[in-house]
Amino acid sequence: MAEFETLKSYGNEIEVAYSPLSADIMVNEVSNELYLQGVRSNRIEPERSSRVYCHLTLLFNKMKEIVFSDALPPGENLLDYGCADKPYETLLKEKFVNHIGADLPGNKRADIEIKSSGELPSPDNSFDCVLSSQVLEHVTNPKLYLRESFRVLKPGGSLIVSTHGIWPYHPDPTDFWRWTIDGLQKEIRLAGFEISTIKTVFGLESVALQLWQDATYERLPRFIRSTYTWCFQRAIQFIEGRQPNKVTDDASVYIVLARKPNATQTN
């Protein structure tokens, strides 16, 4: 029977047995075979009192911009690689008929189980799009993860990656990487992809406010925390509203849309 522990993440306590996306890609010291059981944040409609309200809201808005743009062609099959509870399934259904989740054994929402080697059981050139949503920072081997994404995509297929730049440590159950805008692009290109679009969440001012809020939140009396959070989130909302389309080098999240070259381009 799995041992459970309680993790605190932005004021929410969840009981977990393991984390999404492991096998050889994500390794847990206790187990590398079970999916993390627990309640996750609502990425689509976060509560106004959430400490990450602006972060999740802006992330969803940026994802919508990519999904509804001409740069993302529609297709039949999308792979949600490290799917957890498939938070963006409804959104991606606007472009893709089938939303297929891949994760560790134990995730009832997953349609595909990742092999113990960290590889996918899917054949080459089998998907029109791969979605990687807040997963890359948790994988032990990003190069392997991106290579597998490239392998299972059809020529001309799309990759959507969102992952962290500047952000607090958040083990799920481990937390390995943070990216710069240049470093993330380099890794994606080394895997063989061509980058089409880059979007970001938060500029440096908002990142600073978010980090200060998170660093001080637990030190406050409970009766003032919700008001404290509201003030910080409102300030971030105001700052981000001034330049909603700005791409910053010092973001909390980078969202990259890339494509696998057509067969004629790879020869």
KEBA-183755 format. One record per residue (C-alpha): residue number from 1; x, y, z. Coordinates in steps of 0.25 Angstrom, whole numbers. Layout:
BEGIN
{NUM,{X,Y,Z}}
...
***
This chain:
BEGIN
{1,{0,0,0}}
{2,{6,14,-4}}
{3,{10,23,7}}
{4,{3,36,6}}
{5,{9,50,10}}
{6,{2,64,11}}
{7,{8,74,2}}
{8,{5,89,3}}
{9,{4,97,-9}}
{10,{0,111,-9}}
{11,{-9,109,4}}
{12,{-16,96,-2}}
{13,{-13,83,5}}
{14,{-13,71,-4}}
{15,{-11,56,0}}
{16,{-2,50,-11}}
{17,{4,36,-14}}
{18,{12,41,-26}}
{19,{13,51,-37}}
{20,{9,52,-51}}
{21,{18,47,-62}}
{22,{29,39,-56}}
{23,{35,26,-61}}
{24,{49,28,-65}}
{25,{45,43,-69}}
{26,{41,46,-55}}
{27,{47,39,-43}}
{28,{41,39,-29}}
{29,{50,33,-18}}
{30,{38,26,-12}}
{31,{32,20,-24}}
{32,{33,22,-39}}
{33,{21,14,-43}}
{34,{9,21,-38}}
{35,{2,34,-42}}
{36,{0,45,-32}}
{37,{-14,44,-26}}
{38,{-19,58,-21}}
{39,{-28,70,-24}}
{40,{-21,80,-34}}
{41,{-23,94,-36}}
{42,{-34,99,-45}}
{43,{-26,105,-56}}
{44,{-38,109,-64}}
{45,{-46,117,-54}}
{46,{-37,119,-41}}
{47,{-44,125,-29}}
{48,{-42,140,-27}}
{49,{-36,137,-14}}
{50,{-25,128,-20}}
{51,{-11,132,-18}}
{52,{-8,129,-33}}
{53,{-21,135,-38}}
{54,{-14,144,-48}}
{55,{-4,134,-52}}
{56,{-14,123,-56}}
{57,{-24,133,-62}}
{58,{-13,139,-71}}
{59,{-7,125,-74}}
{60,{-21,121,-79}}
{61,{-23,133,-87}}
{62,{-9,131,-94}}
{63,{-13,117,-97}}
{64,{-26,122,-103}}
{65,{-18,131,-112}}
{66,{-10,120,-117}}
{67,{-21,110,-119}}
{68,{-29,120,-127}}
{69,{-18,125,-136}}
{70,{-15,121,-150}}
{71,{-1,117,-146}}
{72,{-8,104,-139}}
{73,{-14,96,-150}}
{74,{-26,87,-147}}
{75,{-24,72,-147}}
{76,{-30,58,-142}}
{77,{-21,54,-130}}
{78,{-15,62,-119}}
{79,{-6,55,-109}}
{80,{-6,62,-95}}
{81,{8,57,-90}}
{82,{7,57,-75}}
{83,{-8,59,-75}}
{84,{-12,59,-60}}
{85,{-26,63,-60}}
{86,{-26,69,-75}}
{87,{-29,83,-71}}
{88,{-29,88,-85}}
{89,{-36,77,-92}}
{90,{-49,86,-94}}
{91,{-41,97,-100}}
{92,{-32,88,-109}}
{93,{-45,81,-114}}
{94,{-47,94,-122}}
{95,{-36,89,-132}}
{96,{-34,74,-129}}
{97,{-44,63,-130}}
{98,{-38,53,-120}}
{99,{-31,58,-107}}
{100,{-22,46,-103}}
{101,{-15,46,-89}}
{102,{-2,40,-86}}
{103,{3,38,-71}}
{104,{7,28,-61}}
{105,{-1,16,-57}}
{106,{-11,19,-47}}
{107,{-17,32,-54}}
{108,{-31,28,-58}}
{109,{-32,40,-68}}
{110,{-20,35,-76}}
{111,{-22,27,-89}}
{112,{-7,23,-90}}
{113,{2,18,-80}}
{114,{17,23,-81}}
{115,{27,12,-81}}
{116,{36,9,-69}}
{117,{48,14,-79}}
{118,{41,27,-80}}
{119,{37,25,-94}}
{120,{23,25,-100}}
{121,{17,13,-106}}
{122,{11,20,-118}}
{123,{17,18,-132}}
{124,{25,29,-139}}
{125,{17,40,-147}}
{126,{4,37,-140}}
{127,{-1,50,-134}}
{128,{-4,64,-140}}
{129,{-1,71,-127}}
{130,{6,69,-114}}
{131,{2,77,-102}}
{132,{12,79,-91}}
{133,{6,87,-80}}
{134,{14,91,-68}}
{135,{21,77,-69}}
{136,{35,80,-74}}
{137,{41,86,-61}}
{138,{37,73,-54}}
{139,{44,63,-63}}
{140,{58,57,-60}}
{141,{62,57,-75}}
{142,{56,68,-83}}
{143,{64,64,-96}}
{144,{57,50,-95}}
{145,{44,56,-93}}
{146,{45,65,-105}}
{147,{51,54,-114}}
{148,{39,46,-111}}
{149,{30,57,-114}}
{150,{37,59,-127}}
{151,{36,44,-131}}
{152,{21,42,-129}}
{153,{17,55,-136}}
{154,{14,54,-151}}
{155,{22,63,-160}}
{156,{17,77,-159}}
{157,{11,74,-146}}
{158,{10,84,-134}}
{159,{16,84,-120}}
{160,{11,93,-110}}
{161,{20,95,-97}}
{162,{17,103,-85}}
{163,{28,103,-74}}
{164,{34,112,-63}}
{165,{44,123,-64}}
{166,{44,130,-50}}
{167,{36,122,-40}}
{168,{36,116,-26}}
{169,{41,102,-24}}
{170,{28,93,-25}}
{171,{31,78,-24}}
{172,{22,69,-31}}
{173,{28,61,-25}}
{174,{41,67,-30}}
{175,{44,80,-37}}
{176,{57,80,-46}}
{177,{57,91,-56}}
{178,{55,106,-58}}
{179,{57,112,-72}}
{180,{62,125,-79}}
{181,{55,129,-91}}
{182,{68,125,-99}}
{183,{70,112,-92}}
{184,{56,107,-95}}
{185,{57,111,-109}}
{186,{70,104,-111}}
{187,{65,91,-104}}
{188,{53,90,-113}}
{189,{61,93,-126}}
{190,{72,82,-122}}
{191,{60,72,-122}}
{192,{58,76,-136}}
{193,{46,86,-135}}
{194,{44,99,-142}}
{195,{39,110,-133}}
{196,{26,118,-138}}
{197,{22,126,-126}}
{198,{26,130,-112}}
{199,{17,136,-102}}
{200,{20,139,-87}}
{201,{12,141,-74}}
{202,{17,152,-64}}
{203,{28,162,-66}}
{204,{38,164,-56}}
{205,{30,174,-47}}
{206,{19,164,-46}}
{207,{28,153,-43}}
{208,{34,161,-32}}
{209,{21,163,-26}}
{210,{17,149,-27}}
{211,{30,144,-20}}
{212,{28,154,-9}}
{213,{14,150,-7}}
{214,{18,135,-6}}
{215,{30,138,3}}
{216,{22,145,13}}
{217,{8,139,12}}
{218,{10,128,23}}
{219,{16,138,33}}
{220,{3,146,33}}
{221,{-9,144,43}}
{222,{-20,135,36}}
{223,{-30,146,37}}
{224,{-23,155,28}}
{225,{-17,146,17}}
{226,{-29,147,8}}
{227,{-29,162,8}}
{228,{-13,162,6}}
{229,{-14,152,-6}}
{230,{-25,160,-12}}
{231,{-17,173,-12}}
{232,{-5,166,-18}}
{233,{-13,160,-29}}
{234,{-20,173,-32}}
{235,{-7,180,-33}}
{236,{-2,169,-43}}
{237,{-14,169,-51}}
{238,{-13,184,-53}}
{239,{2,183,-57}}
{240,{-1,172,-67}}
{241,{-13,179,-73}}
{242,{-4,191,-77}}
{243,{4,182,-87}}
{244,{-4,169,-89}}
{245,{4,165,-102}}
{246,{18,168,-97}}
{247,{28,156,-98}}
{248,{38,158,-87}}
{249,{51,151,-84}}
{250,{48,150,-69}}
{251,{35,142,-69}}
{252,{28,133,-59}}
{253,{24,124,-71}}
{254,{28,122,-85}}
{255,{18,117,-95}}
{256,{24,112,-108}}
{257,{17,107,-121}}
{258,{27,99,-129}}
{259,{25,90,-141}}
{260,{32,77,-146}}
{261,{37,80,-160}}
{262,{30,73,-172}}
{263,{37,61,-177}}
{264,{43,68,-189}}
{265,{49,79,-180}}
{266,{56,68,-172}}
{267,{63,61,-183}}
***
